Amino acid sequence: MNSESVRYLLITGAAGGIGRATVHLFAERGWRVIGVDRNPFGDNFPADGFFIQADISNPADLERIYNLAQSFTKTLDAVVNNAALQITKPLLETTVEEWDAVMASNLRSVFLGARLAYPLLKAGSGGAIVNVSSVHAIQTSANISAYAASKGGLLALTRAMAIEFAGDNIRVNAILPGAVDTPMLRAGMERDHVSGATILDRLENLASKTVNGRVGQPEEIARAIYFLADSNQSSFMTGQALVVDGGATARLSTE
């Protein structure tokens, strides 16, 4: 951990639904946040933080991100790999270019980012990496094959990273959100995996499939991410997949 009282986080996909909630939660709890997104964040990024607009699917951009991060802090206490690209179309209609774009954003960026983050985490005597996977890694549906494959690969990569980085006190875990009310979820409502004439109707039908009877909120996922990132709370966890889905994967699909 960082020897100073202030802790440092780098999070990708900072401007999205879950990313934005995570940025604000960590900042509220005294962390200094480095946020990364290909889209602008807006005016309310934490004043003592550092926002970098970049595309993590581009290896050159990843190098730039970590060079800039190192100019902001010499150590990192946590890295949250949250950025993702989702293609929602049948497998037979998915192009090679679309498949590769999803893998570059969702999987390759985590591999390359880990190599770049490792020296900053090690310099602070360890820390945590939290990879934001998805319930699609373990239970999926039609017309989202590239995304599901990338998130499944991320689980395997999480385990491999946990084993290799354990000697330097770097824990690596994954979080698997279920249906969370974000722009990505709403965009994916066009896949016809739930019925309804409007987006709100489809959200209600999706909510009915969870044990809790509702979709999640970004802040709920942010709190779970914080648990995995904070070594005071999750010090004996590494290489694990934490499912946060309102019970959706607990129920038999035949019910």
Backbone bond lengths (Angstrom), bond angles and torsions (degrees), N, CA, C in turn:
res aa  C-N    CA-C-N  psi(-1)  N-CA   C-N-CA  omega(-1)  CA-C   N-CA-C  phi
1 M - - - 1.462 - - 1.524 110.47 -
2 N 1.299 115.82 155.29 1.455 121.18 176.16 1.520 109.95 -56.46
3 S 1.336 116.95 132.01 1.455 120.98 -176.94 1.518 112.08 -68.21
4 E 1.319 118.28 -21.14 1.449 121.53 178.22 1.525 109.68 -85.57
5 S 1.316 115.86 167.13 1.459 120.01 -178.76 1.529 111.78 -70.92
6 V 1.318 116.96 -28.27 1.464 120.70 179.44 1.521 109.64 -80.70
7 R 1.328 115.83 135.09 1.453 120.52 178.02 1.527 109.65 -109.49
8 Y 1.329 115.29 152.54 1.457 121.88 -173.89 1.531 110.73 -120.03
9 L 1.339 114.35 133.59 1.458 122.62 178.33 1.515 109.87 -121.51
10 L 1.336 116.60 139.93 1.462 121.87 166.84 1.521 106.97 -116.51
11 I 1.323 116.29 126.83 1.469 121.32 -179.66 1.515 110.05 -130.44
12 T 1.337 115.98 131.77 1.463 121.19 174.10 1.528 108.89 -93.34
13 G 1.324 115.82 161.67 1.462 119.44 -176.28 1.517 111.54 63.94
14 A 1.328 115.78 34.87 1.469 121.33 -171.89 1.517 113.41 -67.82
15 A 1.325 118.06 -25.07 1.463 120.41 -174.61 1.521 113.26 -91.17
16 G 1.337 117.54 -3.77 1.458 120.54 179.35 1.515 112.17 -81.28
17 G 1.330 116.28 -174.47 1.459 120.51 -176.41 1.515 113.12 -62.54
18 I 1.337 117.35 -57.43 1.459 121.12 179.96 1.523 110.39 -69.31
19 G 1.320 117.32 -40.22 1.463 120.82 -179.70 1.510 112.57 -60.65
20 R 1.314 116.41 -45.83 1.467 121.00 -179.06 1.534 111.04 -62.21
21 A 1.327 116.45 -43.76 1.465 120.38 178.55 1.527 110.67 -63.58
22 T 1.325 116.86 -37.40 1.460 121.24 -179.88 1.523 111.27 -69.12
23 V 1.322 116.76 -42.46 1.468 120.76 176.96 1.529 110.34 -54.55
24 H 1.320 116.44 -49.34 1.460 120.10 -174.94 1.531 111.47 -70.42
25 L 1.336 117.75 -36.06 1.459 119.71 179.04 1.523 111.22 -64.65
26 F 1.317 117.52 -47.73 1.462 120.46 -179.78 1.527 110.55 -63.25
27 A 1.330 116.68 -40.85 1.467 119.93 179.35 1.526 110.60 -63.52
28 E 1.326 116.83 -40.73 1.473 120.79 178.52 1.517 111.55 -62.04
29 R 1.331 116.42 -28.48 1.461 120.62 -177.70 1.526 112.45 -96.72
30 G 1.324 115.24 15.86 1.461 119.74 169.90 1.513 116.92 92.85
31 W 1.328 117.76 4.53 1.457 120.31 177.43 1.526 109.58 -81.84
32 R 1.305 116.05 150.88 1.461 120.73 169.45 1.528 107.29 -97.20
33 V 1.322 115.19 128.03 1.460 121.29 -167.93 1.520 111.66 -110.35
34 I 1.329 115.24 131.16 1.461 122.99 168.21 1.523 105.98 -103.80
35 G 1.320 116.36 112.87 1.453 121.08 -178.76 1.515 111.36 -103.98
36 V 1.316 115.77 141.46 1.465 121.92 -179.46 1.519 109.18 -129.36
37 D 1.316 116.74 132.02 1.465 120.70 174.06 1.520 108.41 -160.59
38 R 1.327 116.54 152.84 1.469 119.07 176.03 1.521 111.11 -78.59
39 N 1.337 116.46 -16.35 1.458 121.84 176.05 1.523 110.36 -102.59
40 P 1.333 118.10 154.07 1.469 120.27 176.47 1.517 110.52 -62.62
41 F 1.318 117.04 149.97 1.460 121.44 178.00 1.516 111.62 -86.02
42 G 1.333 116.70 -35.48 1.462 120.32 -174.57 1.518 110.76 109.27
43 D 1.313 115.91 -168.74 1.462 120.75 -172.08 1.516 114.88 -84.66
44 N 1.326 118.74 -11.38 1.459 118.65 -171.55 1.523 114.00 -104.82
45 F 1.325 117.12 28.25 1.466 118.84 172.40 1.523 107.75 -69.89
46 P 1.331 118.39 141.97 1.466 120.26 -177.17 1.525 112.81 -50.50
47 A 1.320 115.82 133.22 1.470 121.37 -173.24 1.518 112.91 -62.91
48 D 1.330 117.27 -30.43 1.468 119.59 -178.72 1.526 111.72 -94.45
49 G 1.356 116.24 9.18 1.453 120.60 179.33 1.514 112.00 -100.05
50 F 1.329 116.14 -166.78 1.452 122.06 -174.70 1.528 107.25 -146.53
51 F 1.325 116.59 118.34 1.459 120.71 179.64 1.523 110.20 -104.87
52 I 1.333 115.79 134.85 1.463 122.40 -179.46 1.521 108.13 -123.35
53 Q 1.316 117.23 119.67 1.463 120.43 176.62 1.522 108.19 -89.74
54 A 1.325 115.87 114.78 1.462 120.84 -175.83 1.525 108.72 -162.39
55 D 1.332 115.57 164.08 1.462 122.71 -178.65 1.524 108.93 -108.70
56 I 1.333 117.15 109.89 1.467 120.20 -174.47 1.528 112.89 -71.18
57 S 1.335 118.33 -9.30 1.465 119.82 175.58 1.522 111.75 -77.73
58 N 1.333 116.48 -11.10 1.464 122.58 179.49 1.526 109.13 -99.68
59 P 1.330 119.40 114.52 1.469 121.14 -177.96 1.535 113.40 -55.74
60 A 1.326 117.38 -35.56 1.459 119.81 178.92 1.522 110.97 -66.06
61 D 1.332 116.59 -37.32 1.458 120.32 176.94 1.524 111.17 -66.14
62 L 1.330 116.80 -37.94 1.465 119.83 177.97 1.527 110.86 -62.39
63 E 1.317 116.90 -41.94 1.470 120.41 176.38 1.524 110.03 -59.54
64 R 1.322 116.42 -43.22 1.467 120.65 179.98 1.523 111.16 -64.63
65 I 1.329 116.60 -40.83 1.461 121.00 179.48 1.525 110.35 -56.70
66 Y 1.314 116.57 -49.43 1.467 119.55 -175.37 1.521 112.29 -76.10
67 N 1.304 117.76 -26.74 1.472 119.24 172.25 1.526 110.06 -65.85
68 L 1.328 116.45 -42.94 1.462 120.41 177.53 1.525 111.25 -67.35
69 A 1.328 116.52 -39.58 1.462 120.13 178.34 1.526 110.99 -60.57
70 Q 1.319 115.89 -39.52 1.465 119.83 -178.99 1.519 111.86 -69.42
71 S 1.328 116.54 -23.19 1.465 118.95 174.75 1.523 111.35 -77.78
72 F 1.332 116.90 -17.30 1.462 122.58 -179.47 1.528 111.44 -92.89
73 T 1.340 116.06 -37.46 1.464 121.18 179.69 1.520 109.11 -151.44
74 K 1.311 115.76 146.99 1.468 120.60 179.29 1.520 111.97 -88.19
75 T 1.324 117.07 -10.62 1.456 121.33 179.34 1.525 110.23 -138.31
76 L 1.318 115.18 155.81 1.464 122.11 171.44 1.522 108.42 -124.73
77 D 1.327 116.01 143.55 1.459 121.47 175.72 1.518 111.97 -100.90
78 A 1.323 116.87 -23.67 1.464 119.84 178.68 1.521 110.29 -156.42
79 V 1.326 114.87 147.30 1.459 123.16 173.04 1.519 107.32 -127.57
80 V 1.317 116.67 128.33 1.465 121.68 177.16 1.525 107.97 -114.50
81 N 1.314 115.86 112.10 1.464 121.78 178.36 1.517 108.20 -89.98
82 N 1.330 115.33 93.67 1.457 121.54 -170.23 1.531 113.19 -112.49
83 A 1.318 118.25 -23.22 1.469 120.78 -176.37 1.524 111.02 -62.40
84 A 1.323 115.98 142.51 1.469 119.64 -179.37 1.518 110.65 -156.21
85 L 1.320 114.03 153.10 1.461 122.75 174.31 1.522 107.80 -118.67
86 Q 1.318 116.42 134.20 1.463 121.07 179.79 1.530 109.87 -121.90
87 I 1.326 115.83 123.99 1.463 122.60 173.43 1.523 107.31 -106.26
88 T 1.319 117.20 123.49 1.465 120.49 -177.19 1.525 109.65 -114.37
89 K 1.319 114.69 90.60 1.457 120.59 177.37 1.522 108.62 -159.89
90 P 1.332 118.23 160.32 1.459 120.33 -179.47 1.523 112.34 -57.62
91 L 1.314 115.98 148.61 1.465 121.39 178.77 1.523 111.59 -54.63
92 L 1.331 116.78 -42.00 1.463 120.29 -176.70 1.524 112.76 -69.22
93 E 1.337 116.61 -16.98 1.461 120.73 178.45 1.524 112.68 -102.23
94 T 1.331 117.56 -4.87 1.466 121.93 -179.68 1.521 109.23 -76.82
95 T 1.323 116.96 126.69 1.461 120.47 -179.29 1.528 110.58 -83.42
96 V 1.304 115.54 162.08 1.469 120.78 175.72 1.528 109.89 -59.42
97 E 1.317 115.99 -39.33 1.472 120.02 -179.68 1.531 111.02 -64.06
98 E 1.333 117.38 -40.48 1.467 120.86 177.95 1.523 111.09 -67.23
99 W 1.333 116.27 -43.94 1.473 120.58 177.77 1.526 110.03 -57.75
100 D 1.331 116.26 -48.83 1.459 120.34 -177.88 1.531 111.93 -64.59
101 A 1.331 117.05 -35.44 1.465 120.81 178.97 1.522 111.03 -64.15
102 V 1.340 116.21 -41.05 1.470 120.53 178.20 1.522 110.21 -65.21
103 M 1.325 117.36 -45.04 1.466 120.34 -179.52 1.528 111.79 -65.68
104 A 1.319 116.20 -36.65 1.470 119.57 179.22 1.517 111.46 -65.58
105 S 1.323 116.78 -40.21 1.462 120.84 -178.94 1.524 112.78 -76.76
106 N 1.325 116.67 -43.55 1.454 120.87 -167.64 1.519 114.43 -93.87
107 L 1.334 117.41 -24.20 1.462 119.76 -173.15 1.529 112.59 -124.83
108 R 1.327 116.82 -52.65 1.463 118.40 -178.71 1.526 111.63 -62.22
109 S 1.331 116.74 -36.68 1.468 120.31 -178.94 1.524 111.62 -62.75
110 V 1.330 117.14 -32.44 1.466 120.39 178.89 1.524 110.59 -72.24
111 F 1.320 116.86 -40.73 1.467 121.72 175.31 1.523 111.05 -60.35
112 L 1.327 116.61 -51.02 1.464 119.74 -179.51 1.530 111.37 -68.14
113 G 1.338 116.61 -39.08 1.454 120.31 179.41 1.520 112.20 -63.62
114 A 1.337 116.63 -36.79 1.465 120.40 178.96 1.527 110.83 -63.17
115 R 1.309 116.92 -40.34 1.463 120.23 178.37 1.520 111.27 -63.24
116 L 1.326 116.05 -36.71 1.459 120.41 -178.29 1.529 112.01 -81.35
117 A 1.319 117.00 -32.91 1.468 120.80 -179.43 1.518 111.99 -77.81
118 Y 1.301 117.57 -28.46 1.464 122.33 -173.71 1.532 113.65 -50.90
119 P 1.342 120.18 -48.61 1.472 118.83 -178.97 1.528 112.88 -61.90
120 L 1.341 117.16 -35.80 1.468 120.27 -179.63 1.530 111.33 -72.39
121 L 1.313 117.40 -35.36 1.460 120.86 176.44 1.531 110.19 -70.23
122 K 1.311 116.83 -43.93 1.463 121.47 -179.91 1.522 111.12 -64.08
123 A 1.332 116.77 -37.57 1.467 120.79 -179.42 1.514 111.98 -63.53
124 G 1.321 117.19 -26.23 1.461 121.66 177.69 1.519 112.63 -93.78
125 S 1.345 116.75 17.00 1.470 123.26 179.18 1.520 112.71 67.52
126 G 1.311 116.67 27.96 1.453 121.18 174.64 1.509 112.67 113.25
127 G 1.319 115.19 -174.97 1.456 120.21 -176.91 1.512 109.62 161.32
128 A 1.324 116.27 -149.97 1.462 120.26 -174.79 1.513 111.12 -141.80
129 I 1.328 114.54 144.73 1.461 122.53 168.87 1.524 106.77 -115.98
130 V 1.325 115.80 129.11 1.465 121.05 176.80 1.525 107.58 -117.71
131 N 1.319 115.87 116.24 1.458 121.54 178.41 1.526 109.02 -97.39
132 V 1.324 116.46 122.58 1.462 120.26 -179.58 1.529 108.07 -86.68
133 S 1.322 114.91 100.76 1.456 121.97 177.33 1.533 107.67 -90.65
134 S 1.306 117.64 -137.25 1.471 121.20 -177.66 1.522 108.81 -168.34
135 V 1.336 116.72 155.97 1.463 118.86 172.66 1.524 110.79 -61.54
136 H 1.336 117.13 -18.56 1.467 119.52 176.80 1.524 111.85 -66.08
137 A 1.316 117.47 -12.10 1.463 121.00 174.83 1.522 111.77 -72.27
138 I 1.338 117.09 -23.78 1.466 120.31 -176.02 1.529 113.62 -121.87
139 Q 1.331 117.85 -25.54 1.462 123.19 175.95 1.532 106.63 -144.31
140 T 1.315 117.88 124.76 1.460 117.82 -174.69 1.521 111.60 -130.80
141 S 1.314 116.24 -171.74 1.463 122.11 -177.71 1.526 108.56 -144.43
142 A 1.321 115.90 -174.85 1.468 120.36 -174.39 1.520 111.68 -73.59
143 N 1.312 114.80 152.55 1.468 123.82 168.08 1.531 114.47 67.14
144 I 1.335 116.04 34.00 1.465 119.63 179.10 1.538 109.56 -148.86
145 S 1.319 115.53 32.23 1.469 121.43 -169.35 1.525 113.59 -63.41
146 A 1.329 118.38 -43.33 1.464 120.04 -177.66 1.525 110.48 -64.16
147 Y 1.317 116.17 -42.88 1.466 120.95 179.11 1.522 110.31 -63.00
148 A 1.336 117.25 -46.78 1.460 121.23 -179.88 1.523 111.16 -60.62
149 A 1.339 116.75 -43.30 1.462 120.31 179.93 1.525 111.48 -63.56
150 S 1.328 116.21 -40.50 1.469 119.44 -179.59 1.525 110.93 -66.24
151 K 1.325 117.02 -38.07 1.466 120.38 -178.75 1.525 111.47 -74.67
152 G 1.335 116.89 -32.06 1.464 119.80 172.77 1.513 111.30 -66.06
153 G 1.324 116.42 -42.25 1.452 120.54 176.35 1.517 111.99 -61.30
154 L 1.327 116.07 -34.34 1.461 120.72 -179.91 1.532 111.22 -65.23
155 L 1.335 117.79 -33.35 1.465 120.14 176.03 1.520 111.00 -64.57
156 A 1.330 117.46 -44.64 1.460 120.83 178.79 1.527 110.62 -64.18
157 L 1.324 116.81 -41.11 1.462 120.84 178.39 1.523 110.66 -64.08
158 T 1.330 116.90 -37.84 1.469 120.97 177.58 1.518 110.81 -58.26
159 R 1.315 117.31 -46.93 1.462 120.94 179.89 1.526 111.40 -62.99
160 A 1.335 116.14 -43.59 1.458 120.12 -179.40 1.533 111.36 -63.94
161 M 1.337 116.69 -42.79 1.466 121.15 178.84 1.523 110.52 -64.10
162 A 1.337 117.32 -40.59 1.460 120.69 -179.76 1.518 111.11 -59.36
163 I 1.323 116.89 -41.80 1.465 121.28 179.99 1.529 110.95 -66.89
164 E 1.322 116.58 -45.37 1.459 120.10 -175.00 1.527 113.28 -73.67
165 F 1.329 117.40 -28.88 1.461 120.19 -174.78 1.530 113.32 -97.49
166 A 1.329 117.76 -4.58 1.461 120.24 -174.93 1.522 112.77 -60.21
167 G 1.323 116.99 -35.39 1.459 120.72 -178.57 1.511 113.99 -62.87
168 D 1.321 117.13 -19.82 1.464 121.46 178.75 1.527 111.70 -106.23
169 N 1.332 116.17 19.04 1.461 122.02 176.55 1.528 112.26 61.09
170 I 1.317 115.52 35.43 1.468 121.30 176.27 1.521 107.49 -109.32
171 R 1.315 116.21 112.90 1.458 121.42 178.92 1.537 109.25 -88.74
172 V 1.328 116.03 144.51 1.463 120.85 -179.80 1.525 108.66 -133.31
173 N 1.317 116.40 118.77 1.460 122.08 178.87 1.526 110.02 -133.16
174 A 1.316 115.29 165.21 1.461 120.99 177.76 1.518 109.34 -122.29
175 I 1.300 115.72 147.83 1.460 121.86 172.21 1.525 107.92 -115.79
176 L 1.320 116.42 138.17 1.464 122.11 -176.62 1.523 108.65 -117.96
177 P 1.318 117.92 89.20 1.469 119.52 177.22 1.523 110.96 -70.15
178 G 1.326 114.24 147.51 1.457 119.98 170.89 1.513 109.27 -93.02
179 A 1.314 116.81 -139.33 1.467 121.21 -179.22 1.526 109.48 -74.05
180 V 1.314 116.31 113.22 1.464 122.93 179.92 1.523 107.56 -124.31
181 D 1.314 116.50 136.40 1.469 120.50 -174.99 1.524 110.58 -73.81
182 T 1.325 114.68 88.52 1.462 123.09 179.08 1.526 108.55 -128.90
183 P 1.328 117.35 166.07 1.468 119.72 175.12 1.531 112.59 -56.61
184 M 1.349 117.61 -35.85 1.460 119.97 179.14 1.522 111.04 -64.58
185 L 1.337 117.32 -42.52 1.461 119.88 178.86 1.517 110.85 -62.80
186 R 1.316 116.92 -45.15 1.465 120.22 -178.14 1.531 110.83 -64.67
187 A 1.337 116.68 -38.01 1.462 119.80 177.86 1.526 110.89 -63.80
188 G 1.336 116.51 -35.23 1.454 121.02 -178.99 1.517 114.57 -77.14
189 M 1.324 117.52 -4.18 1.460 120.97 179.55 1.521 113.01 -66.89
190 E 1.314 117.00 -9.03 1.469 120.86 179.60 1.524 112.62 -82.61
191 R 1.357 118.07 0.67 1.463 120.63 -176.06 1.526 113.33 -78.09
192 D 1.327 117.84 -6.76 1.470 122.36 -179.43 1.526 113.28 64.80
193 H 1.355 117.86 23.73 1.465 119.75 175.32 1.526 111.11 -83.72
194 V 1.330 116.60 -12.57 1.464 121.67 171.20 1.521 107.68 -133.70
195 S 1.336 116.52 150.77 1.457 120.30 -176.16 1.517 110.90 -91.37
196 G 1.325 115.40 162.67 1.458 121.09 177.40 1.514 110.75 143.73
197 A 1.334 115.50 143.87 1.462 120.07 -177.35 1.514 112.16 -77.13
198 T 1.339 116.97 -28.94 1.464 121.23 -178.28 1.523 109.88 -124.19
199 I 1.333 115.79 168.68 1.466 120.76 176.86 1.526 110.64 -58.88
200 L 1.332 117.13 -42.30 1.463 120.66 -179.61 1.523 111.19 -64.06
201 D 1.341 116.99 -39.84 1.461 120.43 177.02 1.532 109.98 -61.81
202 R 1.316 116.13 -42.67 1.457 120.07 -178.25 1.523 110.90 -68.19
203 L 1.332 117.06 -37.27 1.464 120.38 176.12 1.520 110.85 -62.70
204 E 1.333 117.00 -41.29 1.459 120.76 178.88 1.526 111.14 -64.84
205 N 1.322 116.62 -41.07 1.456 119.78 177.95 1.525 111.69 -67.00
206 L 1.326 115.91 -37.76 1.464 120.18 176.16 1.525 110.21 -64.33
207 A 1.320 116.84 -43.09 1.467 121.69 179.80 1.523 110.78 -59.21
208 S 1.326 116.68 -36.50 1.466 120.52 -177.55 1.524 112.25 -66.19
209 K 1.330 117.54 -17.95 1.465 121.70 -179.05 1.522 112.16 -83.72
210 T 1.325 118.17 -11.13 1.457 120.59 178.03 1.520 109.32 -89.85
211 V 1.323 116.78 155.71 1.458 121.05 177.34 1.523 110.20 -65.27
212 N 1.338 116.78 -37.54 1.462 121.50 179.85 1.525 113.05 -73.14
213 G 1.334 117.03 -17.16 1.460 120.72 178.14 1.514 114.44 78.14
214 R 1.317 117.65 21.94 1.462 120.60 178.93 1.524 109.08 -156.62
215 V 1.328 115.74 163.26 1.454 120.13 171.22 1.529 108.08 -85.39
216 G 1.330 115.98 160.01 1.450 120.54 -179.49 1.517 112.02 -81.72
217 Q 1.317 115.04 166.10 1.453 122.40 174.87 1.530 109.57 -109.59
218 P 1.335 117.94 147.13 1.462 120.01 -178.04 1.528 113.46 -52.64
219 E 1.332 117.11 -35.85 1.461 120.41 -178.58 1.532 111.72 -63.49
220 E 1.329 117.16 -30.19 1.466 120.30 179.07 1.528 110.71 -69.36
221 I 1.314 116.79 -37.49 1.459 120.22 176.96 1.525 109.70 -71.27
222 A 1.322 116.90 -38.59 1.468 120.82 178.95 1.523 110.99 -58.48
223 R 1.328 117.05 -40.50 1.466 119.72 -179.74 1.523 111.28 -66.36
224 A 1.338 117.36 -36.22 1.459 120.61 177.00 1.530 110.83 -68.85
225 I 1.325 116.67 -39.03 1.464 120.82 175.58 1.522 109.64 -60.90
226 Y 1.332 116.37 -42.99 1.465 120.23 -179.93 1.527 110.31 -60.41
227 F 1.320 117.06 -42.02 1.465 120.93 178.46 1.529 110.99 -56.81
228 L 1.328 117.28 -45.35 1.461 120.79 -178.51 1.524 112.26 -72.41
229 A 1.313 117.45 -29.65 1.463 120.95 -178.48 1.518 112.44 -80.18
230 D 1.316 117.02 -29.29 1.459 122.41 -174.42 1.530 110.20 -85.92
231 S 1.312 116.32 108.57 1.459 120.46 -176.45 1.520 113.12 -68.44
232 N 1.313 118.01 -12.38 1.461 119.64 173.03 1.528 111.46 -73.08
233 Q 1.337 116.78 -26.09 1.461 120.84 -176.49 1.524 113.46 -99.74
234 S 1.321 117.19 -33.87 1.472 120.29 -171.81 1.526 111.51 -126.10
235 S 1.328 116.68 38.39 1.465 121.32 -172.77 1.524 114.06 -63.22
236 F 1.354 117.94 -23.55 1.465 120.42 -177.36 1.527 111.55 -103.97
237 M 1.330 116.85 18.11 1.463 120.97 178.70 1.514 110.53 -112.46
238 T 1.309 116.97 125.91 1.464 121.22 169.59 1.522 109.09 -156.90
239 G 1.330 115.39 147.86 1.453 121.34 -179.30 1.517 114.18 72.84
240 Q 1.335 116.65 19.90 1.460 120.23 -172.78 1.530 112.38 -110.38
241 A 1.333 114.70 160.71 1.462 122.53 178.38 1.526 108.27 -116.93
242 L 1.316 117.06 114.98 1.460 122.63 -178.79 1.527 108.81 -100.83
243 V 1.326 116.25 113.21 1.469 121.71 -178.64 1.520 109.02 -88.95
244 V 1.342 116.20 126.73 1.467 122.17 178.48 1.525 106.53 -128.97
245 D 1.332 115.86 89.11 1.467 119.38 -168.34 1.526 114.27 -138.24
246 G 1.338 118.25 16.74 1.460 119.47 -179.47 1.517 113.35 65.34
247 G 1.340 116.53 18.52 1.453 120.33 179.54 1.515 115.54 85.94
248 A 1.331 117.26 7.88 1.478 119.84 -174.45 1.527 112.08 -59.28
249 T 1.328 118.05 -41.19 1.465 120.33 -177.35 1.520 112.54 -82.37
250 A 1.351 117.54 -3.58 1.468 120.31 178.09 1.516 112.03 -81.81
251 R 1.325 117.47 -20.55 1.463 122.00 -173.40 1.522 110.88 -94.37
252 L 1.317 116.46 137.89 1.465 120.94 175.34 1.520 110.28 -62.43
253 S 1.313 116.12 138.81 1.466 119.85 179.81 1.524 111.71 -68.89
254 T 1.326 118.08 -17.64 1.464 121.56 -179.58 1.518 112.86 -83.12
255 E 1.327 117.82 -7.42 1.469 119.93 179.02 1.516 111.52 -75.13
